[in-house]
């Protein structure tokens, strides 16, 4: 009797569930294809302006937890910065009592700013450090440009300084770069991380560059802003994604921005767990920060694709092949396959940058990279991690 009941349920509900999932996959696959097309417009239709000489009114700042957990990465970055940009002021911002405080204060070629325990701010972690820096350094020179780096960032070229000199006397007041992953301890997360590189070359370029407004948000890596905008907007607000929150305030204040051609090397997560924790913070933080209708549509749809995109993934490919009576027009099918091809290019690029023939054997793991990204929203829903985490570097 029980087996007959189970068979009845399967025959009655299973086809409907599959059709529903395939339908959702069509919607999310279609939406991802739309973003891919917008990205192509950004790629083809945008080039930043450049001046004839490097801007000199620039200061560089690194907010850091300054713990032994990030020591190797932080000092690699400082060595690189002092070598390339020794003629500029380089600041390191850290909390009072940080493990590396004494060592950093003795490091040559930089200035340290220690955030006292009693400093009161709505912001936390990195946002708190940035707000303290704004109140104590930026206010003294609001006509300077301030470039913020994470403690694993390596600036790969000087284009951004030439761009600042071109945009100096315009209404453009903020800039973001292109992020290029470098491998940590995990080949899988390194390859998967190339979605950030291609998103910068496409959809972020469309909004940050082509539209000149950060509707998709800012990266904290080499976020460069005029001092007068920093003092006006600041970071004194409760958020676990201070860079995205700052971008939303820039949208509200109609601050124009550009996307630099400069590439910044970022260290990819060392493990699957770090990958998920990092993305979890982004997902939850962005979900809490959508401040206006355009951003709600742009970012909200991206988050929806992130959460629902699993219905368009390899898991359901056998049912896609069966079709279950769903027939799409050619243009819709082409749009969905555009998004699929985009992600395949992401993975192939990641394996190519690893170099060596052995790397190409990782291409068939495409479902694993996709599943890692698809898993993030569900990991966020079921875990109780601290909202602001610093992954191993």
C-alpha positions in Angstrom: 0.0 0.0 0.0 2.8 2.4 0.9 4.7 1.7 -2.3 1.5 2.5 -4.3 1.1 5.7 -2.4 4.7 6.7 -3.1 4.3 5.8 -6.7 1.1 7.9 -6.9 3.0 10.9 -5.4 5.8 10.5 -7.9 3.5 10.2 -10.9 1.3 13.1 -9.7 3.8 15.7 -8.4 7.2 14.9 -9.7 6.6 16.1 -13.3 5.1 19.3 -12.0 8.1 19.9 -9.7 10.5 19.3 -12.6 8.6 21.6 -14.9 8.6 24.3 -12.1 12.3 24.0 -11.6 13.0 24.1 -15.4 10.7 27.2 -15.6 12.7 28.9 -12.9 15.9 27.9 -14.6 14.7 29.5 -17.8 13.9 32.7 -15.9 17.2 32.9 -14.0 19.2 31.7 -17.1 17.5 34.4 -19.1 18.3 37.1 -16.5 21.9 36.1 -16.3 22.0 36.3 -20.1 20.7 39.9 -20.0 23.4 40.9 -17.6 26.0 39.3 -19.9 24.7 41.4 -22.8 24.9 44.6 -20.6 28.4 43.5 -19.7 29.3 43.3 -23.4 28.0 46.8 -23.9 30.2 48.0 -21.0 33.2 46.2 -22.5 32.9 47.6 -25.9 31.5 51.0 -25.1 33.7 52.2 -22.3 37.3 53.4 -22.0 38.5 55.6 -19.1 40.2 58.9 -19.7 43.9 59.3 -19.1 46.1 62.3 -18.4 49.7 63.0 -19.4 51.3 62.6 -16.0 50.7 60.9 -12.7 48.6 62.7 -10.1 50.6 63.7 -7.0 47.8 64.7 -4.6 47.1 61.1 -3.6 47.4 59.2 -0.3 47.2 55.4 0.1 45.6 53.7 3.1 45.3 50.1 4.2 42.8 49.3 7.0 43.9 46.0 8.5 43.1 43.7 11.4 46.9 43.6 11.8 46.9 40.1 13.3 49.3 37.2 12.8 46.6 35.7 10.6 47.3 38.3 7.8 51.0 39.0 8.6 52.6 37.5 5.5 50.1 39.0 3.2 50.2 42.4 4.8 54.0 42.8 4.7 54.1 41.6 1.2 51.7 44.4 0.3 53.7 47.0 2.2 57.0 45.9 0.6 55.4 46.3 -2.8 53.8 49.6 -2.0 56.9 51.3 -0.5 58.9 50.1 -3.5 56.4 51.4 -6.2 54.8 54.3 -4.4 57.4 55.5 -1.9 56.9 59.1 -2.9 53.3 59.0 -1.7 52.0 58.9 1.8 51.1 55.4 2.8 49.0 54.8 5.9 48.2 51.7 7.8 45.1 51.9 10.0 44.7 49.4 12.8 42.9 48.9 16.1 44.6 49.6 19.4 46.3 46.5 20.8 46.5 44.7 17.4 49.1 41.9 17.4 51.3 43.6 14.7 51.0 47.2 16.2 54.6 47.5 17.4 56.1 45.9 14.2 54.1 48.2 12.0 55.1 51.3 13.9 58.7 50.4 13.3 58.2 49.7 9.6 59.9 52.3 7.4 58.2 54.3 4.8 54.7 54.3 6.2 52.5 56.1 8.7 50.4 54.3 11.2 47.0 55.4 12.6 45.8 53.5 15.6 42.1 53.5 16.3 41.6 53.8 20.1 39.4 51.4 21.9 37.2 54.3 23.2 36.5 55.6 19.7 32.7 55.6 19.2 31.2 54.9 15.8 28.2 53.1 14.3 30.5 51.4 11.9 32.5 48.3 12.8 35.7 46.5 11.8 37.0 48.0 8.5 34.3 50.7 8.3 35.2 51.9 11.8 38.8 52.2 10.8 37.9 54.1 7.6 35.7 56.5 9.5 38.4 57.3 12.0 40.9 57.9 9.2 38.4 60.2 7.5 37.9 62.2 10.7 41.6 62.5 11.5 43.5 62.5 8.3 41.1 63.2 5.3 39.7 66.4 6.9 43.1 67.9 6.9 43.5 67.6 3.1 40.1 67.2 1.5 41.5 68.2 -1.9 43.5 64.9 -2.0 42.5 61.6 -3.5 42.5 58.7 -1.1 43.1 55.1 -2.3 42.1 52.3 0.0 43.6 48.8 -0.2 42.9 45.6 1.6 45.9 43.9 3.2 46.3 41.3 0.4 46.1 43.8 -2.6 48.9 44.3 -5.1 48.5 47.2 -7.6 49.7 45.9 -10.9 50.1 49.2 -12.9 50.0 53.0 -12.6 47.1 53.7 -15.0 44.9 54.9 -12.1 47.2 57.8 -11.2 47.1 59.0 -14.8 43.4 58.7 -14.8 43.1 60.8 -11.7 45.0 63.6 -13.4 42.4 63.5 -16.2 39.4 63.5 -14.0 40.8 65.9 -11.4 38.8 69.0 -12.6 35.6 67.1 -13.5 32.5 66.1 -11.6 33.9 62.6 -11.2 34.9 61.9 -7.6 35.4 58.2 -7.1 37.0 55.2 -8.9 37.2 51.5 -8.8 39.7 49.1 -10.5 39.6 45.7 -12.1 40.3 42.8 -9.8 42.5 39.9 -10.9 42.8 36.9 -8.5 46.1 35.3 -7.6 46.3 31.7 -6.3 46.3 30.9 -2.6 46.2 27.4 -1.2 43.3 26.2 -3.3 43.3 25.8 -7.1 39.5 25.4 -7.1 38.7 28.7 -5.3 41.3 30.5 -7.4 39.7 29.4 -10.7 36.2 30.1 -9.4 37.3 33.5 -8.2 37.8 34.6 -11.8 34.1 35.4 -12.0 35.1 38.6 -10.1 37.6 39.4 -12.9 35.1 38.9 -15.7 32.3 40.7 -13.8 34.7 43.7 -13.6 35.4 43.6 -17.3 31.7 43.4 -18.1 28.8 44.2 -15.8 30.7 46.3 -13.3 32.3 48.2 -16.2 28.8 48.8 -17.5 27.5 50.5 -14.3 30.7 51.9 -12.8 32.2 53.0 -16.1 29.6 53.3 -18.9 26.7 54.6 -16.6 29.2 56.3 -14.2 27.2 55.4 -11.1 28.0 52.5 -8.7 24.6 50.8 -8.8 26.4 47.4 -8.5 28.5 48.7 -5.6 32.2 49.3 -5.1 35.0 47.0 -4.3 37.0 47.9 -1.2 40.2 47.1 -3.2 41.7 50.3 -4.5 38.5 52.2 -3.8 39.7 55.8 -4.6 37.7 58.8 -3.6 38.2 62.6 -3.4 38.6 63.8 0.2 35.6 66.2 0.1 33.3 63.3 -0.8 34.8 61.2 2.0 34.2 63.9 4.6 30.6 64.4 3.3 29.5 60.8 3.1 32.0 58.9 5.3 31.5 55.4 6.7 29.8 56.0 10.0 26.9 53.6 9.5 26.2 50.1 10.6 27.1 47.7 7.8 29.0 44.4 7.2 29.8 45.6 3.6 31.1 49.1 4.2 32.3 49.5 0.5 28.9 48.5 -0.9 27.1 50.8 1.7 29.4 53.7 0.7 28.5 53.1 -3.0 24.8 53.3 -2.2 25.4 56.6 -0.4 27.3 57.8 -3.5 24.3 56.8 -5.7 22.0 58.8 -3.4 24.3 61.8 -3.6 24.7 61.5 -7.3 28.5 61.1 -7.1 29.9 60.2 -10.5 32.5 57.6 -10.8 34.7 55.8 -13.3 36.2 52.3 -13.7 39.9 52.3 -13.9 41.9 50.2 -16.4 44.2 49.3 -13.5 44.3 45.8 -12.3 44.6 44.9 -8.7 45.8 41.4 -7.7 43.7 39.9 -4.9 44.4 36.7 -2.9 41.8 34.0 -3.5 40.4 32.2 -0.5 42.6 29.4 0.8 39.7 26.9 1.3 36.1 26.1 0.4 35.1 27.2 3.9 36.8 30.6 3.5 35.2 31.0 0.1 31.7 30.4 1.5 32.3 32.7 4.5 33.5 35.5 2.3 30.6 35.3 -0.2 28.1 34.8 2.7 29.1 38.2 4.1 28.7 39.8 0.7 25.3 38.2 0.0 23.8 39.2 3.4 25.4 42.6 3.4 24.1 43.6 0.0 20.7 42.2 0.8 20.5 44.7 3.7 21.8 47.7 1.9 19.7 48.3 -1.2 18.6 51.9 -0.8 16.7 53.0 -3.9 14.5 51.6 -6.6 17.2 51.3 -9.3 19.6 49.6 -6.9 16.8 47.3 -5.7 16.2 46.2 -9.3 19.9 45.9 -10.3 21.3 44.4 -7.1 18.2 42.6 -6.1 18.0 40.8 -9.4 21.6 39.8 -9.1 21.1 38.4 -5.7 18.0 36.5 -7.0 20.1 35.0 -9.8 22.7 34.1 -7.2 20.1 32.3 -5.1 17.9 30.8 -7.8 20.5 30.2 -10.5 21.0 26.6 -9.2 17.8 25.8 -11.1 19.6 26.6 -14.3 22.7 24.6 -13.3 24.2 21.3 -14.4 22.2 19.4 -11.7 19.1 19.7 -13.8 20.7 19.2 -17.2 19.1 15.8 -17.8 15.7 17.3 -17.4 16.6 20.3 -19.6 17.5 17.8 -22.3 14.2 16.0 -21.8 12.4 19.4 -22.2 9.2 18.3 -20.4 7.2 20.1 -23.0 8.9 23.5 -22.6 9.9 25.0 -25.9 11.8 28.3 -26.1 12.1 30.7 -29.0 15.5 30.8 -30.6 16.4 34.2 -29.2 15.7 33.2 -25.7 17.7 30.0 -26.0 20.6 32.0 -27.5 20.4 34.5 -24.5 20.6 31.7 -22.0 23.5 30.0 -23.8 25.3 33.4 -23.8 25.3 33.4 -20.0 26.5 29.7 -20.1 29.3 30.5 -22.5 30.3 33.5 -20.3 30.8 31.2 -17.3 32.7 28.6 -19.3 35.1 31.4 -20.4 35.5 32.4 -16.8 36.6 28.9 -15.8 38.9 28.4 -18.9 40.6 31.7 -18.2 41.2 30.7 -14.6 42.8 27.4 -15.7 44.8 29.3 -18.4 46.3 31.7 -15.9 47.4 28.9 -13.6 49.7 27.8 -16.5 50.9 24.2 -17.2 49.1 21.4 -18.9 47.9 19.9 -15.6 45.7 23.0 -15.0 43.6 22.2 -18.0 42.5 18.9 -16.4 40.6 21.1 -13.9 38.2 22.4 -16.6 35.8 19.4 -16.4 35.3 20.4 -12.7 33.0 23.2 -14.1 30.0 21.9 -12.1 32.1 22.2 -8.8 32.9 25.9 -9.4 29.3 26.7 -10.3 28.0 24.7 -7.3 30.3 26.6 -4.9 28.7 29.9 -6.0 25.2 28.5 -6.0 25.7 27.1 -2.5 26.4 30.6 -1.0 22.8 31.8 -0.4 21.8 28.6 1.2 25.0 28.5 3.4 24.1 32.0 4.4 20.6 30.9 5.4 21.6 28.0 7.6 24.8 29.2 9.3 25.3 31.5 12.3 28.8 32.8 11.4 29.9 36.2 12.7 28.6 38.7 10.1 32.0 40.3 9.7 34.7 37.7 9.2 38.3 38.0 8.1 39.4 35.0 6.1 42.9 33.6 6.3 45.5 35.3 4.2 
